[in-house]
């Protein structure tokens, strides 16, 4: 499904201000935003936040998920351990578009403090608006999903 109406969003303590800004921005754009936390500067572990966001996506409560932490890397690793998630850690518009067009990513991870508010807003908007290209990429997505199910490609 390429029509996105609802987005789960979460961050660790290191990116909470960026997450709150993005949540407000997405609501202004008309998205239903499910903010799973964290809600303050008390330390939290990013795998907990990644799981909370991804469970919203896997359950169908939200079509997509966004996770922010210090660099976006740890959250991406944690998210990709959850069956049904294709998380992409992106760092510019080119990687954002590729993650959707070629990889049909359903979760975006970002290093909140690594970007300006305007950069984050643009990356998130473009990611939510970019459609999966399908075609030759479907074969590759199916291979990723086969690996997730414990299969072998050869």
C-alpha positions in Angstrom: 0.0 0.0 0.0 1.5 3.4 -1.0 -1.2 5.6 0.5 0.1 6.6 3.9 -2.3 8.0 6.4 -0.7 7.0 9.7 2.8 7.1 11.0 4.3 5.7 14.1 7.2 7.8 15.4 9.7 7.3 18.2 13.1 8.3 19.4 15.6 7.7 22.2 16.5 10.5 24.6 19.2 11.8 22.2 16.7 12.8 19.5 13.5 13.6 21.4 13.4 17.2 20.4 13.7 16.3 16.7 11.0 13.6 17.1 8.6 16.1 18.7 9.2 18.6 15.9 8.6 16.0 13.2 5.4 14.7 14.9 4.0 18.2 14.9 5.1 18.7 11.3 3.5 15.5 10.2 0.2 16.3 11.9 0.2 19.7 10.1 0.6 17.7 6.8 -2.5 15.7 7.8 -1.0 12.4 9.0 -2.3 10.6 12.0 0.8 10.3 14.2 1.3 7.7 16.8 4.0 8.9 19.1 5.4 5.9 21.0 8.0 7.9 23.0 10.3 8.7 24.5 8.9 11.8 26.0 11.8 13.3 28.0 15.5 13.3 28.4 15.7 10.4 30.8 17.9 7.7 29.2 16.0 5.0 27.2 17.4 2.2 25.0 16.8 2.7 21.3 15.9 -1.0 20.7 12.9 -0.5 23.0 11.7 2.4 20.9 12.5 0.6 17.6 10.3 -2.3 18.7 7.4 -0.1 19.7 7.4 1.7 16.4 7.8 -1.5 14.4 5.0 -3.3 16.3 2.7 -0.5 15.2 3.7 -1.0 11.5 3.6 -4.8 11.6 0.1 -4.8 13.3 -1.3 -2.5 10.6 -2.1 0.2 13.1 0.3 2.5 11.1 1.4 2.2 7.5 4.9 3.5 8.1 7.3 4.1 11.0 10.0 6.6 11.8 12.7 6.1 14.4 15.3 8.7 15.5 18.4 8.2 17.6 21.9 9.7 17.7 23.0 8.3 14.3 20.0 6.1 13.1 22.2 3.0 12.9 21.3 1.2 16.1 17.6 1.7 15.6 17.9 0.4 12.1 19.7 -2.7 13.3 17.0 -3.3 15.9 14.1 -2.6 13.6 15.3 -5.1 11.0 15.2 -7.9 13.5 11.4 -7.7 13.5 9.6 -9.8 11.0 7.9 -7.8 8.3 10.1 -4.7 8.7 12.3 -3.3 6.1 14.0 -0.4 7.8 16.4 2.0 6.1 18.9 4.3 7.7 19.0 7.3 5.5 21.2 10.4 5.5 20.1 12.5 2.5 17.3 12.8 0.0 18.9 10.4 -2.4 19.0 7.6 0.1 15.5 8.5 1.2 14.1 8.1 -2.3 16.1 4.9 -3.0 14.8 3.3 0.2 11.3 3.7 -1.0 11.6 3.3 -4.8 13.9 0.3 -4.7 13.6 -1.3 -1.3 10.0 -0.5 -0.3 11.2 0.5 3.2 8.4 0.7 5.7 10.5 2.1 8.5 12.9 5.1 8.2 15.6 5.6 10.8 17.5 8.9 11.1 20.2 10.4 13.2 18.2 13.2 14.6 21.1 15.4 15.8 23.0 15.0 12.5 20.5 17.1 10.5 18.9 20.5 10.7 15.1 20.6 11.4 14.5 21.6 7.8 16.6 18.7 6.5 14.7 16.2 8.7 11.3 17.6 7.7 12.2 17.4 4.0 13.6 13.9 4.3 10.5 12.6 6.1 8.1 14.3 3.8 9.8 12.9 0.7 10.1 9.5 2.2 6.3 9.4 3.0 5.4 10.6 -0.5 7.8 8.4 -2.5 6.2 5.3 -4.0 7.7 1.9 -4.5 8.7 1.5 -8.1 7.9 -2.2 -8.2 9.0 -4.0 -11.4 12.5 -5.5 -11.2 12.7 -4.5 -7.5 9.9 -6.9 -6.5 12.2 -9.9 -7.1 14.7 -8.4 -4.7 12.2 -7.6 -2.0 10.9 -11.1 -2.2 14.5 -12.4 -1.7 14.8 -10.1 1.4 11.6 -11.6 2.8 12.8 -15.1 2.0 15.9 -14.5 4.0 13.7 -13.2 6.9 11.8 -16.4 6.8 15.0 -18.3 7.2 15.3 -19.4 3.6 18.3 -19.5 1.4 18.8 -17.8 -1.9 21.0 -20.5 -3.4 
